[in-house]
Amino acid sequence: MEFFQLHHPLNATVLCDCKGCEQVADYLEVGDHSHEDRLCASHTDSKTHSSRLLTRKPSPDLPFRSRPAAWTVGGTPAPSAL
């Protein structure tokens, strides 16, 4: 299994793939046969903090759960997709 820091799109927050979990996914786990899971810190098997892992975008063919990004920069809303 390989572990990566999950790359988030600018206009969405990616949620953990575990059923019933509403935490932000920070880890991308790539298992056998290129199976990908987007997981939060509570559900990952990684022993390394996500900030120390290489960043990788998940496969664009796999759907993910998300919600609109809620952060602001200097009091202005997050930018829309560029």
C-alpha positions in Angstrom: 0.0 0.0 0.0 1.2 3.5 -0.8 0.2 6.7 1.1 0.0 10.2 -0.2 -1.2 13.6 1.0 -4.5 14.2 -0.8 -4.8 17.1 -3.2 -8.1 19.0 -2.7 -9.7 20.9 -5.5 -10.0 24.7 -4.9 -13.8 24.8 -4.7 -14.5 21.7 -2.6 -13.5 19.9 0.5 -13.1 16.1 0.1 -14.6 14.0 2.8 -13.4 10.7 4.2 -14.7 7.6 2.2 -15.5 5.7 5.5 -19.3 5.2 5.9 -20.7 7.7 8.3 -17.5 9.8 8.6 -17.8 13.5 7.9 -14.2 14.4 8.5 -12.0 16.0 5.9 -9.9 13.5 4.0 -6.1 14.2 4.2 -4.8 10.9 3.0 -4.9 9.1 -0.3 -4.3 5.4 0.1 -3.5 3.4 -3.1 -3.7 -0.3 -2.5 -3.4 -3.4 -4.7 -4.8 -3.2 -8.2 -4.6 0.7 -7.9 -7.7 0.8 -5.6 -7.8 4.4 -4.0 -9.3 5.5 -0.7 -9.6 9.1 0.5 -9.3 8.9 4.3 -9.1 11.2 7.3 -6.4 10.9 10.0 -8.7 8.6 12.1 -9.2 6.0 9.4 -5.8 5.9 7.6 -3.3 3.1 8.1 -0.4 5.5 7.5 2.1 6.0 10.4 3.3 9.3 8.8 1.6 12.6 9.2 0.0 13.7 5.9 2.1 16.9 5.7 5.2 14.7 5.4 3.9 12.6 2.4 4.1 13.4 -1.3 1.0 15.1 -2.7 -1.0 13.3 -5.3 -4.3 13.9 -7.1 -6.8 11.0 -7.0 -7.9 9.4 -10.2 -10.4 11.7 -12.0 -12.5 8.7 -12.8 -13.4 8.0 -9.2 -16.3 9.9 -7.6 -15.8 11.5 -4.2 -17.9 13.0 -1.5 -17.4 16.7 -1.0 -18.9 19.9 0.3 -18.2 23.5 -0.7 -15.0 24.9 0.7 -15.7 27.2 3.6 -12.4 29.0 4.1 -11.8 32.7 3.4 -8.6 34.6 2.5 -8.4 38.1 4.0 -12.1 38.2 4.6 -13.0 37.3 1.0 -14.7 34.0 0.0 -12.6 31.1 -1.4 -12.0 31.5 -5.2 -14.2 29.4 -7.6 -12.6 26.9 -9.9 -10.0 28.5 -12.1 
